[in-house]
Amino acid sequence: MAEVSEARRQSLQSLERGIAVIQVFSREHPSLTLSEVARLTGITRATARRILLTLEDLGHVRSDGRQFSLT
């Protein structure tokens, strides 16, 4: 049962981080670099990159090289 609880906690943490990435985009910051997303969310660049690439695969984010923006 402890494994299920741990898996759920990790899933929720991943979801929270994904939502945090989405929320850093705004009218003032319509496009951001990977480093900016990491800094603004307080997560590592590696985690921010994985989240941004996942969001891009799902069609919620687009990139033009260095800059990411919501679709």
C-alpha angles and dihedrals in degrees: 000000000000089000092057090050092050092047091050092049091051091048092050091048090052091050091048091051092048092052090046089055092051091048096056090069112088143147087278091047107030091155130029139178122240090255092052092050091050093048095046094048097038093233128124121271090243092055092043089051093051091048094047092048091049091049089048091051089051092050098247097109134034130195134202097196107289101010125075125196137171117261 
